[in-house]
Amino acid sequence: MAISTPAQETMLSQLRDGGQRGAIVIRMVHLWDSIIPPNNIFTGIDFLAVDYQGFVMHGTIPADLADDFRDQVREGQVYKVQIL
C-alpha cells in the first residue's frame, strides 16, 4: 500500500520539538494497551506508525484520552494527524 502526500505536509523524519504546525500522514501499523505489571496499571495505548517514506514512529495515547480514541484508530488505516 502506497501513501502519497502533498509537499506541504511533514514527514516523520522532519518532526522536531518546538510546537511545529503542520500535518503528517501515517499508516497505523500496530496498537496495544500499555500495562505495567504486577499491579496491571493501564498507562495508555501505544502504537507504531509509518509514513509513506517508510519512517517508523512509536507513540502513546495517554490513559486519560484512550477511551476517546480507542474506537477511532485502527491498525492498517491511514490518518492525517495535524496540530490545530
Backbone atoms as SQL, in Angstrom:
CREATE TABLE atoms (id INTEGER PRIMARY KEY, chain TEXT, resi INTEGER, resn TEXT, atom TEXT, x REAL, y REAL, z REAL);
INSERT INTO atoms VALUES
  (1, 'A', 1, 'MET', 'N', 0.840, -1.167, 0.000),
  (2, 'A', 1, 'MET', 'CA', 0.000, 0.000, 0.000),
  (3, 'A', 1, 'MET', 'C', 0.889, 1.235, 0.000),
  (4, 'A', 2, 'ALA', 'N', 0.680, 2.114, -0.950),
  (5, 'A', 2, 'ALA', 'CA', 1.454, 3.350, -1.022),
  (6, 'A', 2, 'ALA', 'C', 0.634, 4.492, -0.434),
  (7, 'A', 3, 'ILE', 'N', 1.325, 5.381, 0.248),
  (8, 'A', 3, 'ILE', 'CA', 0.683, 6.565, 0.822),
  (9, 'A', 3, 'ILE', 'C', 1.306, 7.773, 0.142),
  (10, 'A', 4, 'SER', 'N', 0.518, 8.580, -0.523),
  (11, 'A', 4, 'SER', 'CA', 1.058, 9.789, -1.131),
  (12, 'A', 4, 'SER', 'C', 0.581, 10.992, -0.332),
  (13, 'A', 5, 'THR', 'N', 1.398, 12.020, -0.331),
  (14, 'A', 5, 'THR', 'CA', 1.077, 13.197, 0.471),
  (15, 'A', 5, 'THR', 'C', 1.561, 14.457, -0.241),
  (16, 'A', 6, 'PRO', 'N', 0.822, 15.547, -0.158),
  (17, 'A', 6, 'PRO', 'CA', 1.264, 16.805, -0.757),
  (18, 'A', 6, 'PRO', 'C', 2.552, 17.320, -0.117),
  (19, 'A', 7, 'ALA', 'N', 3.288, 18.135, -0.849),
  (20, 'A', 7, 'ALA', 'CA', 4.599, 18.619, -0.406),
  (21, 'A', 7, 'ALA', 'C', 4.543, 19.432, 0.880),
  (22, 'A', 8, 'GLN', 'N', 3.429, 20.122, 1.201),
  (23, 'A', 8, 'GLN', 'CA', 3.372, 20.954, 2.396),
  (24, 'A', 8, 'GLN', 'C', 3.269, 20.140, 3.683),
  (25, 'A', 9, 'GLU', 'N', 3.048, 18.845, 3.577),
  (26, 'A', 9, 'GLU', 'CA', 2.960, 18.035, 4.776),
  (27, 'A', 9, 'GLU', 'C', 4.341, 17.573, 5.204),
  (28, 'A', 10, 'THR', 'N', 4.495, 17.365, 6.484),
  (29, 'A', 10, 'THR', 'CA', 5.764, 16.996, 7.093),
  (30, 'A', 10, 'THR', 'C', 5.907, 15.489, 7.133),
  (31, 'A', 11, 'MET', 'N', 7.127, 14.988, 6.943),
  (32, 'A', 11, 'MET', 'CA', 7.403, 13.571, 7.095),
  (33, 'A', 11, 'MET', 'C', 7.856, 13.318, 8.536),
  (34, 'A', 12, 'LEU', 'N', 7.723, 12.081, 9.005),
  (35, 'A', 12, 'LEU', 'CA', 8.132, 11.752, 10.368),
  (36, 'A', 12, 'LEU', 'C', 9.580, 12.133, 10.620),
  (37, 'A', 13, 'SER', 'N', 10.439, 11.951, 9.625),
  (38, 'A', 13, 'SER', 'CA', 11.862, 12.263, 9.794),
  (39, 'A', 13, 'SER', 'C', 12.118, 13.745, 10.014),
  (40, 'A', 14, 'GLN', 'N', 11.144, 14.600, 9.697),
  (41, 'A', 14, 'GLN', 'CA', 11.305, 16.046, 9.844),
  (42, 'A', 14, 'GLN', 'C', 10.731, 16.592, 11.145),
  (43, 'A', 15, 'LEU', 'N', 10.033, 15.778, 11.914),
  (44, 'A', 15, 'LEU', 'CA', 9.421, 16.269, 13.145),
  (45, 'A', 15, 'LEU', 'C', 10.476, 16.633, 14.171),
  (46, 'A', 16, 'ARG', 'N', 10.288, 17.747, 14.831),
  (47, 'A', 16, 'ARG', 'CA', 11.207, 18.232, 15.859),
  (48, 'A', 16, 'ARG', 'C', 10.402, 18.818, 17.005),
  (49, 'A', 17, 'ASP', 'N', 11.004, 18.913, 18.173),
  (50, 'A', 17, 'ASP', 'CA', 10.373, 19.597, 19.297),
  (51, 'A', 17, 'ASP', 'C', 10.220, 21.069, 18.971),
  (52, 'A', 18, 'GLY', 'N', 9.236, 21.694, 19.578),
  (53, 'A', 18, 'GLY', 'CA', 9.118, 23.131, 19.428),
  (54, 'A', 18, 'GLY', 'C', 7.782, 23.614, 18.913),
  (55, 'A', 19, 'GLY', 'N', 6.739, 22.822, 19.012),
  (56, 'A', 19, 'GLY', 'CA', 5.413, 23.304, 18.664),
  (57, 'A', 19, 'GLY', 'C', 5.172, 23.535, 17.193),
  (58, 'A', 20, 'GLN', 'N', 5.750, 22.714, 16.338),
  (59, 'A', 20, 'GLN', 'CA', 5.551, 22.833, 14.906),
  (60, 'A', 20, 'GLN', 'C', 4.082, 22.793, 14.530),
  (61, 'A', 21, 'ARG', 'N', 3.687, 23.600, 13.582),
  (62, 'A', 21, 'ARG', 'CA', 2.363, 23.482, 12.969),
  (63, 'A', 21, 'ARG', 'C', 2.539, 22.655, 11.712),
  (64, 'A', 22, 'GLY', 'N', 1.522, 21.936, 11.344),
  (65, 'A', 22, 'GLY', 'CA', 1.599, 21.139, 10.133),
  (66, 'A', 22, 'GLY', 'C', 0.849, 19.840, 10.307),
  (67, 'A', 23, 'ALA', 'N', 1.097, 18.919, 9.394),
  (68, 'A', 23, 'ALA', 'CA', 0.403, 17.641, 9.415),
  (69, 'A', 23, 'ALA', 'C', 1.331, 16.542, 8.950),
  (70, 'A', 24, 'ILE', 'N', 1.050, 15.328, 9.385),
  (71, 'A', 24, 'ILE', 'CA', 1.743, 14.154, 8.880),
  (72, 'A', 24, 'ILE', 'C', 0.687, 13.138, 8.460),
  (73, 'A', 25, 'VAL', 'N', 1.019, 12.347, 7.454),
  (74, 'A', 25, 'VAL', 'CA', 0.145, 11.272, 7.009),
  (75, 'A', 25, 'VAL', 'C', 0.831, 9.969, 7.389),
  (76, 'A', 26, 'ILE', 'N', 0.132, 9.139, 8.164),
  (77, 'A', 26, 'ILE', 'CA', 0.719, 7.896, 8.667),
  (78, 'A', 26, 'ILE', 'C', -0.229, 6.728, 8.443),
  (79, 'A', 27, 'ARG', 'N', 0.343, 5.534, 8.406),
  (80, 'A', 27, 'ARG', 'CA', -0.445, 4.305, 8.437),
  (81, 'A', 27, 'ARG', 'C', -0.208, 3.663, 9.786),
  (82, 'A', 28, 'MET', 'N', -1.277, 3.379, 10.494),
  (83, 'A', 28, 'MET', 'CA', -1.183, 2.772, 11.813),
  (84, 'A', 28, 'MET', 'C', -0.811, 1.298, 11.628),
  (85, 'A', 29, 'VAL', 'N', 0.363, 0.909, 12.121),
  (86, 'A', 29, 'VAL', 'CA', 0.863, -0.445, 11.926),
  (87, 'A', 29, 'VAL', 'C', 0.409, -1.372, 13.040),
  (88, 'A', 30, 'HIS', 'N', 0.531, -0.919, 14.279),
  (89, 'A', 30, 'HIS', 'CA', 0.188, -1.792, 15.407),
  (90, 'A', 30, 'HIS', 'C', -0.251, -0.953, 16.600),
  (91, 'A', 31, 'LEU', 'N', -1.244, -1.425, 17.315),
  (92, 'A', 31, 'LEU', 'CA', -1.761, -0.784, 18.533),
  (93, 'A', 31, 'LEU', 'C', -1.788, -1.811, 19.652),
  (94, 'A', 32, 'TRP', 'N', -1.451, -1.383, 20.877),
  (95, 'A', 32, 'TRP', 'CA', -1.562, -2.289, 22.020),
  (96, 'A', 32, 'TRP', 'C', -1.737, -1.481, 23.300),
  (97, 'A', 33, 'ASP', 'N', -2.417, -2.093, 24.271),
  (98, 'A', 33, 'ASP', 'CA', -2.566, -1.475, 25.581),
  (99, 'A', 33, 'ASP', 'C', -1.240, -1.566, 26.321),
  (100, 'A', 34, 'SER', 'N', -0.830, -0.474, 26.918),
  (101, 'A', 34, 'SER', 'CA', 0.393, -0.452, 27.723),
  (102, 'A', 34, 'SER', 'C', -0.008, -0.640, 29.185),
  (103, 'A', 35, 'ILE', 'N', 0.443, -1.760, 29.755),
  (104, 'A', 35, 'ILE', 'CA', 0.064, -2.134, 31.118),
  (105, 'A', 35, 'ILE', 'C', 1.330, -2.443, 31.913),
  (106, 'A', 36, 'ILE', 'N', 1.458, -1.842, 33.090),
  (107, 'A', 36, 'ILE', 'CA', 2.627, -2.058, 33.939),
  (108, 'A', 36, 'ILE', 'C', 2.299, -3.124, 34.978),
  (109, 'A', 37, 'PRO', 'N', 3.035, -4.257, 34.921),
  (110, 'A', 37, 'PRO', 'CA', 2.838, -5.287, 35.950),
  (111, 'A', 37, 'PRO', 'C', 3.592, -4.905, 37.217),
  (112, 'A', 38, 'PRO', 'N', 3.389, -5.500, 38.343),
  (113, 'A', 38, 'PRO', 'CA', 2.479, -6.605, 38.608),
  (114, 'A', 38, 'PRO', 'C', 1.070, -6.141, 38.962),
  (115, 'A', 39, 'ASN', 'N', 0.858, -4.835, 39.097),
  (116, 'A', 39, 'ASN', 'CA', -0.455, -4.329, 39.519),
  (117, 'A', 39, 'ASN', 'C', -1.399, -4.053, 38.352),
  (118, 'A', 40, 'ASN', 'N', -0.944, -4.353, 37.128),
  (119, 'A', 40, 'ASN', 'CA', -1.754, -4.155, 35.914),
  (120, 'A', 40, 'ASN', 'C', -2.276, -2.727, 35.782),
  (121, 'A', 41, 'ILE', 'N', -1.369, -1.768, 35.896),
  (122, 'A', 41, 'ILE', 'CA', -1.723, -0.357, 35.770),
  (123, 'A', 41, 'ILE', 'C', -1.746, 0.017, 34.292),
  (124, 'A', 42, 'PHE', 'N', -2.907, 0.437, 33.794),
  (125, 'A', 42, 'PHE', 'CA', -3.065, 0.848, 32.401),
  (126, 'A', 42, 'PHE', 'C', -2.526, 2.259, 32.235),
  (127, 'A', 43, 'THR', 'N', -1.529, 2.447, 31.347),
  (128, 'A', 43, 'THR', 'CA', -0.925, 3.761, 31.142),
  (129, 'A', 43, 'THR', 'C', -1.337, 4.411, 29.831),
  (130, 'A', 44, 'GLY', 'N', -2.007, 3.665, 28.964),
  (131, 'A', 44, 'GLY', 'CA', -2.457, 4.224, 27.698),
  (132, 'A', 44, 'GLY', 'C', -2.366, 3.214, 26.575),
  (133, 'A', 45, 'ILE', 'N', -2.537, 3.710, 25.360),
  (134, 'A', 45, 'ILE', 'CA', -2.448, 2.881, 24.163),
  (135, 'A', 45, 'ILE', 'C', -1.155, 3.255, 23.451),
  (136, 'A', 46, 'ASP', 'N', -0.278, 2.298, 23.250),
  (137, 'A', 46, 'ASP', 'CA', 0.940, 2.525, 22.478),
  (138, 'A', 46, 'ASP', 'C', 0.675, 2.149, 21.028),
  (139, 'A', 47, 'PHE', 'N', 1.442, 2.758, 20.109),
  (140, 'A', 47, 'PHE', 'CA', 1.258, 2.427, 18.695),
  (141, 'A', 47, 'PHE', 'C', 2.561, 2.573, 17.924),
  (142, 'A', 48, 'LEU', 'N', 2.623, 1.863, 16.805),
  (143, 'A', 48, 'LEU', 'CA', 3.667, 2.040, 15.803),
  (144, 'A', 48, 'LEU', 'C', 2.979, 2.539, 14.549),
  (145, 'A', 49, 'ALA', 'N', 3.548, 3.571, 13.939),
  (146, 'A', 49, 'ALA', 'CA', 3.006, 4.133, 12.709),
  (147, 'A', 49, 'ALA', 'C', 4.154, 4.324, 11.722),
  (148, 'A', 50, 'VAL', 'N', 3.837, 4.357, 10.432),
  (149, 'A', 50, 'VAL', 'CA', 4.838, 4.537, 9.386),
  (150, 'A', 50, 'VAL', 'C', 4.332, 5.592, 8.403),
  (151, 'A', 51, 'ASP', 'N', 5.267, 6.434, 7.889),
  (152, 'A', 51, 'ASP', 'CA', 4.867, 7.394, 6.868),
  (153, 'A', 51, 'ASP', 'C', 5.142, 6.790, 5.496),
  (154, 'A', 52, 'TYR', 'N', 4.811, 7.535, 4.433),
  (155, 'A', 52, 'TYR', 'CA', 4.938, 6.975, 3.095),
  (156, 'A', 52, 'TYR', 'C', 6.387, 6.774, 2.669),
  (157, 'A', 53, 'GLN', 'N', 7.356, 7.358, 3.381),
  (158, 'A', 53, 'GLN', 'CA', 8.773, 7.136, 3.085),
  (159, 'A', 53, 'GLN', 'C', 9.335, 5.947, 3.856),
  (160, 'A', 54, 'GLY', 'N', 8.532, 5.347, 4.713),
  (161, 'A', 54, 'GLY', 'CA', 8.968, 4.183, 5.465),
  (162, 'A', 54, 'GLY', 'C', 9.548, 4.489, 6.837),
  (163, 'A', 55, 'PHE', 'N', 9.512, 5.750, 7.280),
  (164, 'A', 55, 'PHE', 'CA', 9.981, 6.098, 8.623),
  (165, 'A', 55, 'PHE', 'C', 8.943, 5.639, 9.642),
  (166, 'A', 56, 'VAL', 'N', 9.435, 5.069, 10.729),
  (167, 'A', 56, 'VAL', 'CA', 8.552, 4.492, 11.741),
  (168, 'A', 56, 'VAL', 'C', 8.562, 5.355, 12.995),
  (169, 'A', 57, 'MET', 'N', 7.395, 5.460, 13.647),
  (170, 'A', 57, 'MET', 'CA', 7.256, 6.250, 14.857),
  (171, 'A', 57, 'MET', 'C', 6.555, 5.410, 15.907),
  (172, 'A', 58, 'HIS', 'N', 7.044, 5.481, 17.143),
  (173, 'A', 58, 'HIS', 'CA', 6.341, 4.903, 18.288),
  (174, 'A', 58, 'HIS', 'C', 5.674, 6.056, 19.008),
  (175, 'A', 59, 'GLY', 'N', 4.435, 5.875, 19.383),
  (176, 'A', 59, 'GLY', 'CA', 3.722, 6.923, 20.105),
  (177, 'A', 59, 'GLY', 'C', 2.823, 6.337, 21.172),
  (178, 'A', 60, 'THR', 'N', 2.265, 7.223, 21.975),
  (179, 'A', 60, 'THR', 'CA', 1.380, 6.826, 23.066),
  (180, 'A', 60, 'THR', 'C', 0.160, 7.732, 23.103),
  (181, 'A', 61, 'ILE', 'N', -0.985, 7.126, 23.259),
  (182, 'A', 61, 'ILE', 'CA', -2.209, 7.859, 23.569),
  (183, 'A', 61, 'ILE', 'C', -2.395, 7.695, 25.072),
  (184, 'A', 62, 'PRO', 'N', -2.283, 8.776, 25.852),
  (185, 'A', 62, 'PRO', 'CA', -2.349, 8.665, 27.315),
  (186, 'A', 62, 'PRO', 'C', -3.660, 8.036, 27.799),
  (187, 'A', 63, 'ALA', 'N', -3.606, 7.434, 28.971),
  (188, 'A', 63, 'ALA', 'CA', -4.762, 6.732, 29.542),
  (189, 'A', 63, 'ALA', 'C', -5.994, 7.627, 29.620),
  (190, 'A', 64, 'ASP', 'N', -5.821, 8.912, 29.945),
  (191, 'A', 64, 'ASP', 'CA', -6.981, 9.792, 30.087),
  (192, 'A', 64, 'ASP', 'C', -7.654, 10.114, 28.751),
  (193, 'A', 65, 'LEU', 'N', -6.975, 9.828, 27.619),
  (194, 'A', 65, 'LEU', 'CA', -7.562, 10.045, 26.295),
  (195, 'A', 65, 'LEU', 'C', -7.884, 8.734, 25.574),
  (196, 'A', 66, 'ALA', 'N', -7.472, 7.615, 26.144),
  (197, 'A', 66, 'ALA', 'CA', -7.592, 6.322, 25.472),
  (198, 'A', 66, 'ALA', 'C', -9.031, 6.002, 25.083),
  (199, 'A', 67, 'ASP', 'N', -9.983, 6.242, 25.959),
  (200, 'A', 67, 'ASP', 'CA', -11.382, 5.935, 25.642),
  (201, 'A', 67, 'ASP', 'C', -11.910, 6.777, 24.483),
  (202, 'A', 68, 'ASP', 'N', -11.408, 8.014, 24.351),
  (203, 'A', 68, 'ASP', 'CA', -11.829, 8.884, 23.250),
  (204, 'A', 68, 'ASP', 'C', -11.345, 8.372, 21.900),
  (205, 'A', 69, 'PHE', 'N', -10.170, 7.726, 21.872),
  (206, 'A', 69, 'PHE', 'CA', -9.555, 7.329, 20.607),
  (207, 'A', 69, 'PHE', 'C', -9.658, 5.841, 20.298),
  (208, 'A', 70, 'ARG', 'N', -9.945, 5.013, 21.275),
  (209, 'A', 70, 'ARG', 'CA', -9.927, 3.551, 21.079),
  (210, 'A', 70, 'ARG', 'C', -10.781, 3.111, 19.882),
  (211, 'A', 71, 'ASP', 'N', -11.957, 3.651, 19.717),
  (212, 'A', 71, 'ASP', 'CA', -12.845, 3.245, 18.624),
  (213, 'A', 71, 'ASP', 'C', -12.571, 3.999, 17.315),
  (214, 'A', 72, 'GLN', 'N', -11.697, 4.995, 17.349),
  (215, 'A', 72, 'GLN', 'CA', -11.428, 5.793, 16.160),
  (216, 'A', 72, 'GLN', 'C', -10.165, 5.380, 15.416),
  (217, 'A', 73, 'VAL', 'N', -9.257, 4.691, 16.085),
  (218, 'A', 73, 'VAL', 'CA', -7.962, 4.354, 15.499),
  (219, 'A', 73, 'VAL', 'C', -7.890, 2.851, 15.270),
  (220, 'A', 74, 'ARG', 'N', -7.529, 2.451, 14.046),
  (221, 'A', 74, 'ARG', 'CA', -7.471, 1.042, 13.675),
  (222, 'A', 74, 'ARG', 'C', -6.154, 0.721, 12.981),
  (223, 'A', 75, 'GLU', 'N', -5.633, -0.470, 13.246),
  (224, 'A', 75, 'GLU', 'CA', -4.433, -0.941, 12.555),
  (225, 'A', 75, 'GLU', 'C', -4.711, -1.026, 11.056),
  (226, 'A', 76, 'GLY', 'N', -3.717, -0.635, 10.260),
  (227, 'A', 76, 'GLY', 'CA', -3.820, -0.707, 8.803),
  (228, 'A', 76, 'GLY', 'C', -4.456, 0.504, 8.155),
  (229, 'A', 77, 'GLN', 'N', -5.066, 1.378, 8.922),
  (230, 'A', 77, 'GLN', 'CA', -5.726, 2.560, 8.373),
  (231, 'A', 77, 'GLN', 'C', -4.736, 3.718, 8.234),
  (232, 'A', 78, 'VAL', 'N', -5.036, 4.619, 7.311),
  (233, 'A', 78, 'VAL', 'CA', -4.208, 5.797, 7.053),
  (234, 'A', 78, 'VAL', 'C', -4.869, 7.009, 7.699),
  (235, 'A', 79, 'TYR', 'N', -4.060, 7.822, 8.385),
  (236, 'A', 79, 'TYR', 'CA', -4.572, 9.001, 9.092),
  (237, 'A', 79, 'TYR', 'C', -3.725, 10.224, 8.770),
  (238, 'A', 80, 'LYS', 'N', -4.370, 11.360, 8.713),
  (239, 'A', 80, 'LYS', 'CA', -3.674, 12.636, 8.641),
  (240, 'A', 80, 'LYS', 'C', -3.759, 13.241, 10.031),
  (241, 'A', 81, 'VAL', 'N', -2.610, 13.450, 10.650),
  (242, 'A', 81, 'VAL', 'CA', -2.536, 13.980, 12.003),
  (243, 'A', 81, 'VAL', 'C', -2.036, 15.411, 11.916),
  (244, 'A', 82, 'GLN', 'N', -2.781, 16.339, 12.502),
  (245, 'A', 82, 'GLN', 'CA', -2.356, 17.730, 12.442),
  (246, 'A', 82, 'GLN', 'C', -2.576, 18.446, 13.760),
  (247, 'A', 83, 'ILE', 'N', -1.766, 19.468, 13.983),
  (248, 'A', 83, 'ILE', 'CA', -1.906, 20.330, 15.145),
  (249, 'A', 83, 'ILE', 'C', -2.753, 21.508, 14.698),
  (250, 'A', 84, 'LEU', 'N', -3.833, 21.751, 15.398),
  (251, 'A', 84, 'LEU', 'CA', -4.723, 22.869, 15.035),
  (252, 'A', 84, 'LEU', 'C', -4.440, 24.078, 15.862);
